[in-house]
Amino acid sequence: MLDLGWTELLLIGIVALIVVGPQELPMMFRTLGKFTARLRAMARDFTRAMEDAADEAGVKDIAKDLKKATNPKEMGMDALKDAVDFDEIDPFGENDDAESKPKSTASAPETQPLSEERAEAARKIRESTAAKATARLEAEAAARAEADTQSAPEPSPAPDADPSKA
């Protein structure tokens, strides 16, 4: 709203007292009060009309759904409720007949294909790693052998031998 301090209001009051006069000043303040009351009433009616229009358009329902979707606690509980139906579980084993057993195993994830896929992936990784390690060891051995042949001194002729006879 307006940012008027006490000093500004005092200055406006003094100027109004001088310009309007002391006899008409109360009537002017009363008129100003009625005017501000009308403005506030109009603003309140406008706000109420906008809220009613938003309610008719379903904005509150959308906002509530959006809050529910972004609430991690509620989302986790919904997933838990979907995963397990607690009404069908008998924790004390009082009803052991087949009809009373939980049906959650039918909707349980299939772990056997996943474990087979993981085992196959692990086998491929091991084979690839072994092949690369073997290739690296062979390359290191070849490099060592080459370095050994280059660093070995050439055999010098025997001291007894005459270079001119050769």
N, CA, C and O of each residue as an XYZ file, in Angstrom:
664
protein
N       0.829     -1.171      0.000
C       0.000      0.000      0.000
C       0.880      1.245      0.000
O       2.066      1.185     -0.327
N       0.290      2.354      0.367
C       1.064      3.590      0.412
C       2.036      3.541      1.582
O       1.708      3.051      2.662
N       3.211      4.047      1.353
C       4.231      4.032      2.389
C       4.329      5.437      2.991
O       5.215      6.219      2.648
N       3.395      5.732      3.896
C       3.373      7.040      4.544
C       3.726      6.859      6.015
O       3.138      6.037      6.717
N       4.685      7.635      6.455
C       5.047      7.614      7.863
C       4.248      8.659      8.630
O       3.433      9.381      8.056
N       4.496      8.729      9.953
C       3.778      9.683     10.789
C       4.107     11.133     10.425
O       3.254     12.015     10.520
N       5.338     11.363     10.015
C       5.706     12.747      9.673
C       4.984     13.204      8.413
O       4.543     14.350      8.326
N       4.861     12.295      7.422
C       4.146     12.668      6.198
C       2.663     12.912      6.489
O       2.066     13.859      5.978
N       2.074     12.035      7.325
C       0.667     12.228      7.672
C       0.447     13.537      8.432
O      -0.549     14.224      8.203
N       1.358     13.882      9.323
C       1.257     15.141     10.070
C       1.349     16.333      9.115
O       0.598     17.299      9.251
N       2.259     16.264      8.161
C       2.404     17.339      7.186
C       1.142     17.476      6.337
O       0.693     18.593      6.081
N       0.564     16.357      5.898
C      -0.674     16.400      5.104
C      -1.813     16.979      5.945
O      -2.614     17.766      5.439
N      -1.892     16.599      7.221
C      -2.937     17.126      8.108
C      -2.814     18.627      8.291
O      -3.820     19.336      8.288
N      -1.578     19.127      8.452
C      -1.376     20.575      8.627
C      -1.761     21.329      7.364
O      -2.418     22.368      7.433
N      -1.353     20.808      6.209
C      -1.696     21.462      4.932
C      -3.210     21.447      4.739
O      -3.792     22.445      4.315
N      -3.869     20.286      5.057
C      -5.327     20.212      4.915
C      -6.016     21.192      5.865
O      -7.015     21.810      5.499
N      -5.490     21.335      7.074
C      -6.071     22.278      8.042
C      -5.982     23.707      7.524
O      -6.913     24.497      7.681
N      -4.838     24.032      6.898
C      -4.662     25.393      6.386
C      -5.534     25.612      5.151
O      -6.175     26.657      5.033
N      -5.570     24.640      4.220
C      -6.294     24.824      2.953
C      -7.799     24.720      3.162
O      -8.544     25.585      2.701
N      -8.259     23.677      3.848
C      -9.702     23.441      3.980
C     -10.299     24.303      5.101
O     -11.393     24.849      4.965
N      -9.584     24.408      6.167
C     -10.104     25.187      7.304
C     -10.567     24.241      8.397
O     -10.905     23.085      8.142
N     -10.576     24.754      9.618
C     -10.905     23.883     10.760
C     -12.377     23.469     10.803
O     -12.695     22.458     11.431
N     -13.275     24.196     10.172
C     -14.691     23.876     10.268
C     -15.104     22.787      9.290
O     -16.024     22.019      9.572
N     -14.440     22.710      8.154
C     -14.802     21.704      7.154
C     -13.878     20.480      7.204
O     -14.096     19.511      6.478
N     -12.865     20.521      8.045
C     -11.906     19.408      8.127
C     -12.550     18.100      8.597
O     -12.270     17.066      7.992
N     -13.393     18.075      9.635
C     -14.032     16.803     10.036
C     -14.916     16.213      8.940
O     -14.964     14.997      8.758
N     -15.609     17.079      8.217
C     -16.461     16.602      7.131
C     -15.607     16.000      6.011
O     -15.995     15.000      5.407
N     -14.443     16.606      5.731
C     -13.558     16.085      4.696
C     -13.001     14.709      5.105
O     -12.919     13.803      4.276
N     -12.611     14.554      6.407
C     -12.098     13.267      6.873
C     -13.178     12.191      6.827
O     -12.895     11.033      6.518
N     -14.428     12.579      7.136
C     -15.528     11.624      7.078
C     -15.751     11.169      5.636
O     -15.964      9.983      5.386
N     -15.704     12.101      4.696
C     -15.863     11.771      3.277
C     -14.719     10.882      2.810
O     -14.932      9.924      2.066
N     -13.503     11.204      3.250
C     -12.344     10.388      2.893
C     -12.476      8.974      3.465
O     -12.115      8.005      2.798
N     -12.984      8.846      4.684
C     -13.201      7.534      5.296
C     -14.226      6.718      4.536
O     -14.030      5.521      4.324
N     -15.328      7.354      4.119
C     -16.349      6.653      3.329
C     -15.785      6.186      1.988
O     -16.084      5.089      1.516
N     -14.959      7.050      1.386
C     -14.359      6.713      0.097
C     -13.432      5.491      0.227
O     -13.473      4.581     -0.602
N     -12.603      5.484      1.272
C     -11.701      4.334      1.457
C     -12.499      3.075      1.802
O     -12.119      1.974      1.403
N     -13.618      3.230      2.551
C     -14.454      2.061      2.856
C     -15.055      1.490      1.578
O     -15.118      0.271      1.417
N     -15.497      2.355      0.667
C     -16.020      1.877     -0.618
C     -14.950      1.163     -1.430
O     -15.208      0.127     -2.042
N     -13.736      1.734     -1.430
C     -12.642      1.092     -2.167
C     -12.339     -0.302     -1.597
O     -12.134     -1.255     -2.350
N     -12.312     -0.411     -0.281
C     -12.043     -1.715      0.339
C     -13.160     -2.709      0.031
O     -12.895     -3.884     -0.220
N     -14.407     -2.241      0.049
C     -15.537     -3.125     -0.250
C     -15.463     -3.611     -1.698
O     -15.714     -4.783     -1.979
N     -15.119     -2.705     -2.612
C     -14.983     -3.092     -4.017
C     -13.860     -4.106     -4.190
O     -14.011     -5.070     -4.940
N     -12.737     -3.904     -3.506
C     -11.619     -4.839     -3.595
C     -12.011     -6.201     -3.022
O     -11.643     -7.237     -3.575
N     -12.759     -6.199     -1.914
C     -13.210     -7.446     -1.302
C     -14.173     -8.185     -2.240
O     -14.073     -9.401     -2.403
N     -15.113     -7.440     -2.861
C     -16.049     -8.057     -3.807
C     -15.312     -8.625     -5.025
O     -15.644     -9.707     -5.509
N     -14.329     -7.898     -5.507
C     -13.552     -8.371     -6.653
C     -12.809     -9.656     -6.301
O     -12.795    -10.605     -7.085
N     -12.195     -9.687     -5.125
C     -11.468    -10.882     -4.690
C     -12.412    -12.063     -4.550
O     -12.090    -13.173     -4.974
N     -13.581    -11.827     -3.954
C     -14.570    -12.887     -3.786
C     -15.050    -13.399     -5.145
O     -15.211    -14.606     -5.324
N     -15.280    -12.495     -6.106
C     -15.728    -12.901     -7.438
C     -14.648    -13.738     -8.145
O     -14.961    -14.713     -8.827
N     -13.395    -13.353     -7.979
C     -12.308    -14.119     -8.607
C     -12.184    -15.508     -7.980
O     -11.929    -16.486     -8.683
N     -12.362    -15.597     -6.657
C     -12.311    -16.902     -5.991
C     -13.470    -17.785     -6.427
O     -13.294    -18.988     -6.621
N     -14.663    -17.195     -6.585
C     -15.818    -17.964     -7.056
C     -15.591    -18.467     -8.477
O     -15.922    -19.611     -8.790
N     -15.035    -17.631     -9.327
C     -14.758    -18.046    -10.706
C     -13.713    -19.165    -10.727
O     -13.814    -20.094    -11.527
N     -12.720    -19.077     -9.857
C     -11.700    -20.125     -9.783
C     -12.303    -21.425     -9.273
O     -11.933    -22.504     -9.736
N     -13.239    -21.331     -8.311
C     -13.906    -22.538     -7.810
C     -14.724    -23.205     -8.911
O     -14.717    -24.428     -9.047
N     -15.427    -22.394     -9.693
C     -16.221    -22.945    -10.784
C     -15.344    -23.606    -11.834
O     -15.745    -24.601    -12.437
N     -14.171    -23.075    -12.055
C     -13.265    -23.644    -13.059
C     -12.514    -24.861    -12.532
O     -11.849    -25.557    -13.299
N     -12.614    -25.124    -11.233
C     -11.957    -26.299    -10.667
C     -10.502    -26.082    -10.303
O      -9.737    -27.044    -10.229
N     -10.108    -24.858    -10.076
C      -8.719    -24.558     -9.757
C      -8.335    -25.143     -8.398
O      -7.213    -25.618     -8.222
N      -9.263    -25.109     -7.435
C      -8.949    -25.655     -6.117
C      -8.697    -27.156     -6.191
O      -7.798    -27.680     -5.532
N      -9.520    -27.856     -7.021
C      -9.315    -29.297     -7.163
C      -7.969    -29.599     -7.803
O      -7.269    -30.526     -7.397
N      -7.619    -28.816     -8.798
C      -6.329    -29.010     -9.466
C      -5.188    -28.704     -8.516
O      -4.190    -29.424     -8.478
N      -5.339    -27.629     -7.745
C      -4.291    -27.276     -6.785
C      -4.145    -28.363     -5.725
O      -3.030    -28.692     -5.322
N      -5.273    -28.923     -5.270
C      -5.213    -29.983     -4.266
C      -4.552    -31.232     -4.849
O      -3.736    -31.870     -4.184
N      -4.901    -31.583     -6.086
C      -4.265    -32.735     -6.734
C      -2.774    -32.505     -6.949
O      -1.964    -33.419     -6.793
N      -2.426    -31.285     -7.307
C      -1.019    -30.962     -7.525
C      -0.230    -31.038     -6.225
O       0.891    -31.545     -6.204
N      -0.820    -30.530     -5.132
C      -0.157    -30.634     -3.834
C       0.003    -32.090     -3.433
O       1.046    -32.486     -2.912
N      -1.016    -32.873     -3.672
C      -0.959    -34.292     -3.310
C       0.092    -35.018     -4.144
O       0.790    -35.897     -3.638
N       0.205    -34.655     -5.410
C       1.185    -35.309     -6.277
C       2.608    -34.913     -5.927
O       3.532    -35.706     -6.113
N       2.799    -33.706     -5.426
C       4.151    -33.265     -5.100
C       4.543    -33.555     -3.666
O       5.686    -33.304     -3.284
N       3.626    -34.079     -2.856
C       3.934    -34.410     -1.471
C       4.613    -35.784     -1.445
O       3.952    -36.788     -1.712
N       5.908    -35.857     -1.133
C       6.600    -37.144     -1.196
C       6.076    -38.158     -0.180
O       6.096    -39.362     -0.435
N       5.612    -37.679      0.958
C       5.094    -38.599      1.970
C       3.827    -39.278      1.475
O       3.685    -40.496      1.591
N       2.915    -38.503      0.928
C       1.679    -39.072      0.415
C       1.945    -39.986     -0.780
O       1.317    -41.037     -0.913
N       2.865    -39.592     -1.640
C       3.166    -40.394     -2.812
C       3.730    -41.747     -2.391
O       3.389    -42.773     -2.978
N       4.587    -41.750     -1.383
C       5.158    -43.002     -0.901
C       4.101    -43.889     -0.283
O       4.125    -45.104     -0.475
N       3.177    -43.304      0.453
C       2.112    -44.096      1.069
C       1.188    -44.669      0.006
O       0.726    -45.802      0.145
N       0.905    -43.914     -1.056
C       0.070    -44.435     -2.124
C       0.741    -45.627     -2.786
O       0.089    -46.631     -3.075
N       2.023    -45.519     -3.023
C       2.741    -46.635     -3.640
C       2.748    -47.848     -2.718
O       2.634    -48.983     -3.182
N       2.879    -47.617     -1.429
C       2.857    -48.713     -0.472
C       1.478    -49.357     -0.430
O       1.366    -50.582     -0.391
N       0.440    -48.549     -0.439
C      -0.916    -49.099     -0.436
C      -1.186    -49.886     -1.708
O      -1.857    -50.917     -1.668
N      -0.669    -49.408     -2.843
C      -0.850    -50.137     -4.090
C      -0.085    -51.454     -4.085
O      -0.544    -52.440     -4.662
N       1.070    -51.477     -3.443
C       1.906    -52.674     -3.457
C       1.350    -53.765     -2.557
O       1.415    -54.943     -2.911
N       0.812    -53.407     -1.417
C       0.350    -54.399     -0.452
C      -1.038    -54.010      0.036
O      -1.293    -52.856      0.382
N      -1.916    -54.984      0.056
C      -3.235    -54.765      0.621
C      -3.203    -55.338      2.033
O      -3.260    -56.555      2.203
N      -3.115    -54.492      3.033
C      -2.947    -54.929      4.411
C      -4.182    -55.636      4.960
O      -4.082    -56.366      5.946
N      -5.329    -55.437      4.349
C      -6.538    -56.092      4.840
C      -6.493    -57.590      4.591
O      -7.115    -58.357      5.326
N      -5.770    -58.017      3.572
C      -5.716    -59.432      3.224
C      -4.640    -60.192      3.993
O      -4.602    -61.420      3.915
N      -3.779    -59.522      4.722
C      -2.692    -60.174      5.440
C      -3.158    -60.557      6.833
O      -3.748    -59.744      7.545
N      -2.891    -61.802      7.220
C      -3.238    -62.303      8.543
C      -1.940    -62.486      9.321
O      -1.274    -63.506      9.151
N      -1.557    -61.526     10.174
C      -0.262    -61.604     10.831
C      -0.155    -62.726     11.853
O       0.953    -63.159     12.172
N      -1.276    -63.206     12.372
C      -1.235    -64.233     13.411
C      -1.452    -65.632     12.854
O      -1.350    -66.604     13.603
N      -1.745    -65.765     11.576
C      -1.929    -67.071     10.961
C      -3.162    -67.784     11.454
O      -3.185    -69.015     11.490
N      -4.180    -67.057     11.832
C      -5.386    -67.683     12.356
C      -6.162    -68.394     11.268
O      -6.740    -69.453     11.511
N      -6.183    -67.833     10.076
C      -6.888    -68.467      8.956
C      -5.845    -68.978      7.980
O      -5.296    -68.208      7.192
N      -5.572    -70.260      8.030
C      -4.519    -70.817      7.183
C      -5.051    -71.432      5.900
O      -4.285    -72.065      5.174
N      -6.314    -71.273      5.596
C      -6.804    -71.843      4.355
C      -6.325    -71.016      3.180
O      -5.948    -69.855      3.343
N      -6.338    -71.611      1.992
C      -5.745    -70.987      0.803
C      -6.482    -69.720      0.398
O      -5.888    -68.831     -0.212
N      -7.764    -69.622      0.725
C      -8.517    -68.446      0.311
C      -8.120    -67.206      1.098
O      -8.244    -66.090      0.595
N      -7.641    -67.387      2.333
C      -7.313    -66.234      3.161
C      -5.889    -65.754      2.986
O      -5.515    -64.736      3.569
N      -5.082    -66.451      2.202
C      -3.692    -66.040      1.999
C      -3.670    -64.784      1.139
O      -4.538    -64.599      0.287
N      -2.696    -63.933      1.354
C      -2.647    -62.694      0.569
C      -2.421    -62.982     -0.898
O      -1.705    -63.909     -1.278
N      -3.054    -62.162     -1.704
C      -2.924    -62.316     -3.146
C      -1.815    -61.440     -3.698
O      -1.723    -61.247     -4.910
N      -0.972    -60.907     -2.821
C       0.068    -59.982     -3.253
C       1.151    -60.679     -4.058
O       1.910    -60.012     -4.761
N       1.247    -62.029     -3.976
C       2.282    -62.723     -4.748
C       1.977    -62.688     -6.228
O       2.892    -62.773     -7.046
N       0.693    -62.564     -6.598
C       0.347    -62.495     -8.013
C       0.826    -61.184     -8.619
O       1.185    -61.142     -9.796
N       0.838    -60.129     -7.841
C       1.274    -58.842     -8.369
C       2.735    -58.549     -8.045
O       3.233    -57.463     -8.343
N       3.429    -59.525     -7.430
C       4.832    -59.309     -7.085
C       5.678    -59.258     -8.350
O       5.321    -59.883     -9.348
N       6.774    -58.538     -8.332
C       7.624    -58.455     -9.522
C       8.284    -59.797     -9.800
O       8.579    -60.559     -8.880
N       8.506    -60.067    -11.044
C       9.156    -61.314    -11.435
C      10.657    -61.123    -11.308
O      11.266    -60.403    -12.099
N      11.250    -61.762    -10.318
C      12.676    -61.567    -10.057
C      13.545    -62.586    -10.775
O      14.734    -62.340    -10.978
N      12.986    -63.717    -11.162
C      13.794    -64.746    -11.817
C      14.381    -64.244    -13.144
O      15.586    -64.390    -13.350
N      13.587    -63.660    -14.051
C      14.198    -63.158    -15.290
C      15.236    -62.074    -15.027
O      16.244    -61.994    -15.728
N      14.993    -61.243    -14.025
C      15.962    -60.201    -13.712
C      17.272    -60.805    -13.232
O      18.346    -60.357    -13.632
N      17.190    -61.830    -12.371
C      18.430    -62.423    -11.870
C      19.168    -63.134    -12.998
O      20.399    -63.132    -13.017
N      18.444    -63.743    -13.943
C      19.102    -64.377    -15.094
C      19.775    -63.329    -15.970
O      20.892    -63.536    -16.442
N      19.102    -62.209    -16.187
C      19.697    -61.136    -16.985
C      20.943    -60.588    -16.300
O      21.951    -60.329    -16.957
N      20.880    -60.412    -15.001
C      22.039    -59.900    -14.266
C      23.194    -60.897    -14.300
O      24.351    -60.499    -14.433
N      22.886    -62.192    -14.180
C      23.943    -63.204    -14.241
C      24.592    -63.207    -15.618
O      25.813    -63.327    -15.729
N      23.792    -63.076    -16.659
C      24.338    -63.034    -18.023
C      25.211    -61.795    -18.225
O      26.280    -61.871    -18.831
N      24.747    -60.654    -17.711
C      25.535    -59.426    -17.831
C      26.841    -59.554    -17.053
O      27.886    -59.106    -17.525
N      26.795    -60.157    -15.871
C      28.008    -60.334    -15.081
C      28.987    -61.265    -15.787
O      30.196    -61.034    -15.762
N      28.463    -62.324    -16.420
C      29.331    -63.249    -17.162
C      30.007    -62.534    -18.327
O      31.203    -62.716    -18.554
N      29.251    -61.722    -19.068
C      29.824    -60.980    -20.195
C      30.895    -60.007    -19.709
O      31.934    -59.853    -20.349
N      30.642    -59.355    -18.581
C      31.622    -58.408    -18.032
C      32.897    -59.138    -17.641
O      33.999    -58.663    -17.915
N      32.748    -60.306    -16.994
C      33.940    -61.081    -16.596
C      34.738    -61.534    -17.811
O      35.966    -61.442    -17.819
N      34.037    -62.027    -18.850
C      34.739    -62.478    -20.065
C      35.463    -61.319    -20.732
O      36.613    -61.463    -21.146
N      34.805    -60.178    -20.839
C      35.415    -59.012    -21.470
C      36.625    -58.534    -20.670
O      37.660    -58.187    -21.240
N      36.484    -58.520    -19.357
C      37.593    -58.090    -18.503
C      38.770    -59.052    -18.617
O      39.923    -58.624    -18.673
N      38.479    -60.350    -18.653
C      39.555    -61.349    -18.771
C      40.269    -61.219    -20.115
O      41.493    -61.324    -20.184
N      39.499    -60.990    -21.186
C      40.108    -60.846    -22.510
C      40.999    -59.602    -22.559
O      42.100    -59.646    -23.107
N      40.530    -58.514    -21.995
C      41.331    -57.290    -22.003
C      42.565    -57.428    -21.126
O      43.629    -56.910    -21.465
N      42.432    -58.126    -19.997
C      43.587    -58.332    -19.122
C      44.628    -59.209    -19.805
O      45.826    -58.944    -19.705
N      44.176    -60.256    -20.501
C      45.108    -61.130    -21.223
C      45.820    -60.345    -22.317
O      47.034    -60.473    -22.479
N      45.077    -59.533    -23.071
C      45.688    -58.733    -24.140
C      46.691    -57.742    -23.558
O      47.745    -57.518    -24.153
N      46.386    -57.150    -22.418
C      47.317    -56.210    -21.795
C      48.570    -56.913    -21.314
O      49.676    -56.403    -21.488
N      48.405    -58.086    -20.708
C      49.584    -58.837    -20.250
C      50.465    -59.265    -21.418
O      51.691    -59.215    -21.323
N      49.843    -59.688    -22.523
C      50.618    -60.070    -23.713
C      51.356    -58.864    -24.281
O      52.509    -58.982    -24.695
N      50.696    -57.700    -24.303
C      51.345    -56.498    -24.825
C      52.508    -56.081    -23.922
O      53.554    -55.660    -24.416
N      52.334    -56.195    -22.609
C      53.432    -55.872    -21.688
C      54.596    -56.834    -21.859
O      55.756    -56.421    -21.825
N      54.293    -58.121    -22.044
C      55.358    -59.111    -22.231
C      56.109    -58.834    -23.525
O      57.336    -58.929    -23.558
N      55.394    -58.495    -24.585
C      56.037    -58.193    -25.863
C      56.899    -56.944    -25.735
O      58.009    -56.892    -26.266
N      56.391    -55.947    -25.036
C      57.155    -54.714    -24.850
C      58.407    -54.989    -24.019
O      59.468    -54.435    -24.306
N      58.302    -55.834    -22.995
C      59.467    -56.191    -22.181
C      60.488    -56.947    -23.012
O      61.688    -56.693    -22.908
N      60.018    -57.878    -23.839
C      60.925    -58.656    -24.670
C      61.632    -57.746    -25.668
O      62.828    -57.900    -25.915
N      60.900    -56.808    -26.234
C      61.509    -55.880    -27.195
C      62.521    -54.984    -26.504
O      63.584    -54.698    -27.056
N      62.194    -54.539    -25.295
C      63.117    -53.697    -24.548
C      64.371    -54.483    -24.171
O      65.467    -53.923    -24.172
N      64.232    -55.759    -23.850
C      65.382    -56.600    -23.509
C      66.289    -56.803    -24.718
O      67.511    -56.779    -24.576
N      65.721    -57.001    -25.896
C      66.546    -57.219    -27.093
C      67.253    -55.938    -27.516
O      68.363    -55.997    -28.045
N      66.639    -54.794    -27.297
C      67.269    -53.537    -27.676
C      68.357    -53.145    -26.687
O      69.354    -52.534    -27.072
N      68.178    -53.482    -25.443
C      69.170    -53.083    -24.449
C      70.315    -54.092    -24.339
O      71.328    -53.785    -23.710
N      70.190    -55.267    -24.921
C      71.280    -56.259    -24.848
C      72.435    -55.801    -25.733
O      72.211    -55.418    -26.881
N      73.690    -55.834    -25.212
C      74.841    -55.401    -26.033
C      75.141    -56.430    -27.121
O      74.941    -57.630    -26.935
N      75.621    -55.936    -28.255
C      75.981    -56.838    -29.351
C      77.257    -57.575    -28.987
O      78.157    -56.984    -28.390
N      77.356    -58.847    -29.331
C      78.573    -59.589    -28.978
C      79.772    -59.037    -29.743
O      79.729    -58.863    -30.961
N      80.818    -58.772    -29.013
C      82.044    -58.261    -29.651
C      82.888    -59.447    -30.124
O      82.778    -60.537    -29.563
N      83.734    -59.253    -31.154
C      84.546    -60.362    -31.674
C      85.531    -60.844    -30.608
O      85.966    -60.091    -29.736
N      85.853    -62.100    -30.714
C      86.805    -62.687    -29.756
C      88.142    -62.009    -29.879
O      88.531    -61.626    -30.983
N      88.878    -61.841    -28.768
C      90.162    -61.167    -28.833
C      91.210    -61.936    -29.625
O      92.151    -61.322    -30.126
N      91.086    -63.250    -29.758
C      92.069    -64.045    -30.495
C      91.877    -63.913    -31.991
O      92.826    -64.055    -32.762
N      90.697    -63.653    -32.386
C      90.419    -63.644    -33.821
C      90.994    -62.424    -34.486
O      90.985    -61.327    -33.927
N      91.492    -62.624    -35.673
C      92.073    -61.564    -36.452
C      90.999    -60.987    -37.333
O      90.391    -61.724    -38.109
N      90.736    -59.689    -37.246
C      89.662    -59.103    -38.020
C      89.954    -59.165    -39.510
O      89.005    -59.121    -40.293
N      91.172    -59.261    -39.945
C      91.457    -59.257    -41.360
C      91.145    -60.598    -41.980
O      90.930    -60.639    -43.191
N      91.104    -61.687    -41.260
C      90.806    -63.014    -41.786
C      89.327    -63.212    -41.990
O      88.922    -64.070    -42.773
N      88.579    -62.501    -41.362
C      87.152    -62.696    -41.440
C      86.614    -62.168    -42.672
O      85.408    -62.250    -42.905
